[in-house]
Amino acid sequence: MSKIRRIGSDRGLFHGYRIVAACSIIQAINLGGIFTFGVLFPELEREFGWSRAAISGATSFSFLMIGGGAVFMGQAVDRFGPRAVVTLAGIIFGLGYGLLFRMQAVWELYLYVGLLAGIGLAAHDVSTLSTIARWFVRRRGLMSGITKAGGGGGQVIVPTFMAAMIAGPGWRIACLAFGITAIVVLVGAAQTLHRSPASLGLKPDNETPDPATNPAQQEDGATFRQALGSKALWLLCIAKFCDLFCLFTIIVHIVSFGVDRGLHPAIAAGVLSTIGAMSIAGRLVLGGAYDLFGARRSLLACFSLLTASLMWLQFADTTWSLFLFAAIYGPAHGGFFTVTSPSVAEFFGTRAHGTLFGLVISCGTFGATLGPIVAGSLFDVWGSYTVAFALLLGFSLTGLAVASMLPRSVQTSGALEP
């Protein structure tokens, strides 16, 4: 045990902070890859002449894979630990993007981005945020926010890098370079991960272990079956469906919307990068606020910001108005991705956190699956995004109402309300 403890507290640095750093890098690569598709979108439309519905469909298929795989990935994290899951998922994700180098037909887009990248992405939240939820309690929201801030950094850096690569050697070389980089970085970062502090003889938040306590019994909370009878779980699932329907539609279509409004493609990509930059502030601020205010008020704040931004988007048709939209929308975007995992832990504990968080993500990802392709189809019919963006506003208002129905009190140790 002494050897294990030295690993976890070498040079006085709590190993949980190393895990936060590794999880931030994992988030940066994975979420940067998601945002990159928005930059690739106009290139694919220009080179192949595919409809926006067809291109959006590949992203929707990817989100379907994420949603379908999230529960299984969460179960794998609960059973085998995050290191093995992230390693395998990272290889699959990198292959998906790297193989775009040779793409010639639309079915290949669905295979590489939809299937392979989607399977790889199914692990990124459940593996990282479930691990953070187990390593921290008092600062769970803040550490989740820092982890997701890494994703926000990736949303700024990766699309910017890819846009520069596309302008130079082209989108095929850019995808190949990103795919190789993703495999190397994700597999490397995975080696830092441990399922819980108990695996290193430690306790959450760097507290001193109690010699009389069995480390294997540190995790508590509801079982998966117990949680299925909780109203709070299904409210979280519905809220996540609403927010991801909106969020991923924006990610996929905002660059094309900006180009339609006369923005240069590089400027339109800048709107996307601004969303990523502002989401970092949302992840940190709302993550820290979560530790003070809890799940219900945190989700209400996120949906309020989202609703305000989508109201503005109904009238945004100039460069400055789109950047203002990004400034309002970005914090909500980051906040949603930060507060969900701590919310699951707040209501149900960490015993089955990976599986329960995976279920919430799975339900939400069905919204992410429908959103982009519905928006693309509405554009193809109406020739504009007016109807699509009005639909997003409706889903945001629905999510706001659902979040208001969550219990006001903090649930501990898996206590469930009827």
N, C-alpha and C positions, 0 to 999 in steps of 0.2 A: 504493500500500500504506500509506503514512503516513496518508492520510485514513481508510482503513479502521481502522487501529489506534487513531486518536483516537476513533472511534465506540465501539470496544470497551473503551477504558480512560479515558473522559472523566472528568476530575476525580479520577483515581486509583481509581475504583470499577470493579472487574472486572465486565464485562458479564454474566458468569455469575450474579452475585448478582441482577441485575435479572431474569434469566430465571427464577431460583428464585422471586422475588416474583410474577412474572406467572403461572408455573405453579401457584403456591399459590392464586391467585385463580381460575384456571380450574378447579382441583380443587374449590374451595369451592362454586362455582356448580353444577357437574355433580353432585357427591356430595350437595350439599344438595337437589338435585332428586330424587335417588333416595330419600333419606330422607323427603322430603315426601310421597311416595306412601303411606307408612305412616300419616301424619296424615290424608290424604284418604280412606283406606280406609273408616273407619267412616261418613264423610259419604256416600260413594257407596252403601254398604250401606243406610243409613237412608233416603236420598232415593229410590233406584230399586228397592230390594228385591232386588238381584242377589245371587246366592250368593257365598260367599267363594271358591269354586273359580273362578267366572267372573271375579271381580275380580282374583284372583291370576293368572289366565291372561294378563291384559294385561301384567302385570309379567314373567311368564315369557316372553311373546312379545318383550318389550323386551330381555330378557337374551339371547334367541335371536338378535336382531338385533345385539346387542353382540358376541356370540361369532362370528357369521358374518361380521361386518364388521371385527373386530379385525385379522385378518391383512392384509386389503386396506388398512385404514387405516395399518397398520405399514409396508406396502410403499410407500404414498403418502408417508409421512413420510421413509422412506429415499430416495425418488426426488425429491419436490418440496419437502420441508422442512415443518416444523410450522406455519409461519405460514399457509400456504394451507389446510392441512387443518383447523386449529382454526377459522379464519374460516368456512369452509363448514359444518363440523359445528355450530358455535355457532348459526348461523342456523336450521338444521334443528331443533336441540334446542329453541330458544326458541319456534319455531312450534308444536312438539308440545305444549308446556305451555300456550301462549297460546290455542290453539284449543279447549282444554277448556272455555273460557268458554261455548261454544255447544253443548256435548255434550247429547244427548237419548237416545241409544241405545247399547247395549253395544258395537256394532261400531265406534262412534266412539272409544271408550276404547282399543280395540285399534289403531286407526289412529293416534291422536294420541300415546298413551303407548307403545304397543307398537312401531309402525313408526317414526314420526318421532323421538320422543325416543330410541328405541333406536339408530337410525342415528347421531344426534348423539353419544350417549354412547360409541359404539364407538371414537371417536378420543381420548377424554380421557386415558386412561392411556398409550397408546402414543405419543401426541404429546408429552406432558409428561415422562414418566419416561425415555423414550428420549433426549430432548434433555438431561435432567439427566445421564444416564449418559455422554453424550459430552462434556459440559462439565466433569465432575469425575471423578477417579479415586481419589485418596487419601481424599477425603471424600464419596465417592459415596453411601454408606449414609446419612450424616447429612443431606446435601442432599436425598436422596430422602425422608427422614423429615420434613424441614421442608416440602417440597412437599406431602406427604400430610397434614401437620398442618394445612395450609390447608384440605384437604378435611374434616378433622375439625372445624375451625371452622365450615365451611359446614353440617356435619351438626347443629351446635348452633344456629346463627343462623337458617338458612333454615326448618327446621321450626317453630321458635319464632315467627318472623315470620308464617309461614303459619297457624299455629294462632290467632294474634291476629287476623289478617285474616279467617279463617273465622268467628271469634266475632263480628266486626264486620260488614263488608259481605257476607261469605259466601264460599264456596269458589270460586265462578266468578270473582269479581273478583280473588280471591287468585291464581288460576292465570293470569289475564290479566296482572296486574302482574308476576308472576314471569317469565312468558315474555318480556315486553318487556325487563325488566331483564337477563335472561340474554343476549339478543342483543347489547345494548349493551355489557355488560361483557366477554363472551367475544370479540367482534370487536375491542374495544379492546385487551384483553390480548394477543391474538394478534400484534399488530404489534411486540411486543418480541422475539418468538422468532426465533432463528437456529438452523439445524440443528446446527452444531458450531462450536467456537472457530476452526477453520480458515477458516470463511467470513468471519471478521473479522481474519484474520492473527494469531490468538492461539493459545495452547495450554491444555489443561485445567489446572484448579487455579491459574490465573493465573501459570503458570510463564513464564519468558522464552523467547520463540520463538527457535529456532536458525535463523539466516539460511541455513544450508546445507541445511536440511530443507524439503522440499516440503510445505506445509501440507495439501495434498490427500491426503498419504500418512500423516497422523497416525493415522487409524483403522486398527485391525487386528483380527484374529480370524477365526473360521470363517465360511465362506459358509453360506447357508441349506441347501444340499444336503449339505455336510459335517456340519452339526449334526444333520441328520435321522438319522444313524447313531449318535448318542450316546445311551447309556443315561440319562445325566443329564437330557437334554432331556425324555424321556418320563416320568421320575420327577417332574420339575417339573410336567409337565402333569397327571399323576394327582393329585399333591398339591394343585394348584390347583383341580381338579374337586372334591375333597373339601372344601376350605375354603370355596369359594364356594357349594357346596350348603348348607352350614350358615349362612354369613354372611348371604346374601340371604333365606333363609327367616326368620331372626331379624328382619331389617330390616322385612320386609313384615308379619309376623304378631305381633310383640311388643306393639304397641299394642292390637290386638284381644284378645290373650291377657290383657293387664292389665285391659281393660274387662270381660272375662268374669269376672275375679277380683274385680270390684267397685270398681276404681279409676275415679275420674272421668276422662273423656277427656283433660283437660288434664294430670292427674297421669300418666296412661299415656303421653302424649306426652313427659312429663318423663323417663320411663325411656329413651325413644329418644334424647333430648337428652343424657342422662347417658352413654349409650354413645358418642355422638359426642365428648363432652368427655374421657372416659377414653381414647378412641382416640387423642387428640392426644398424651397422655403415651406411649402405646405406640409411636406413629410416631417420636417424638423419641428415646425411650430405646432402642428396638430398632433404629432406624436408626443411631444412634451406635454401639450394640453390634455391629452388623453389620460395621462397619469394623475391629473387633477380632477377631471370631469367625468371620466368613464365613457362607456360605449354609446349610450343614447344621445347625450349632448354632443359628442364628437361627430356622430353620423348626421345629426341634424345640422351641424355647422357645415359639413361637407356638401350636403344636398342643397343647403341655402346658397352656397357659393356657386354650385353647378347651375342651379336654376337662374341665378342672376346673370351668369355668363351666357347661357343659352337664350335668355330674353334679349340680350344685347346682340347676339349672333343673328337674330332674325332681321336686323337692320344693318349689319356690318357689310360694307361694300367698298371700302377704301383700305389702303395699306395701314394707316394709323389705327383704324377701327378694328382691323383684324389682330394687330399686335396688342391692342387694349383687351380684346376678347381673350387672347392668350394669357395676359397678365391676370385676369380674373379667374379664368378657367383653370390655369395651371395649379394653384394651391389646392383646389378641390380634387383635381386629378391625383395629386400626390397624397392628399389626405385619405382618400378612399383606400388606396393600396396599403396605407400604414395602419389604419385603425381596425381593419377586419380581423386580423389574427389575434391581437390583444382582446378584441371583443369576444371571440370564441373562448379564449382562456378565461376571461372574466366570468362568463356564464357557466362554463363547463369544466374548468380546470385543465390539466395537461395530460391526464392519463391517456386519452384517445384524441389528443389535439390534432395530430396529423390527419387522421381519418375524418374528423368533424370539420376541420378547416378545409380539407379537400372536398367535402360535400358542399360546403358553402361556395367555394370557388367553382365547383362543377356546375351548380345551379346558375351562378352568375355568368359563367362562360357560355351558356346557351344564349344569354342576351348578347354577348360579344359575337357569337356565331351569327345571330340573326341581324344585328344592327348594320354591319357594313354592307351585306348583300341586299338588305331591304333598302338602304339608302341608295346603293348603286342602281337598283331596279327602278326606284322612284325617279332618280335622275334620268335614266334612259326613257322613261315614259313622259315626264314633264319637261325635260330639258333644263332643269335647274334643281337646286337643293332646297328650295323653299318648303315643300311639303315634308321632306325628310327632316329638316331641322325643326319644324313645328312638332313632328312626332317625338323628337328627342326631348323637347321641352315638356311634353306630356308625360313621358317616362320619368323625368326628373321630379316633377310634381308628385307623381305616384310614389316614388321612393321617399320623398319628404314626408308624406302621410304615413307610410309604413314605418319609418324610423321613429316617428312620434309615438307609435304603439309599443315600442320596446319597454321593458320594465325599467323603472327609474332607479331602483336600488341595485347595488353591486351584488352579484351572486358569487359566493365563494365555495370552494371545495366541491364544486359540482352540484350545488343546491339547485333544484329545478322548480320552476313555478308550473302550475297546471295549465 
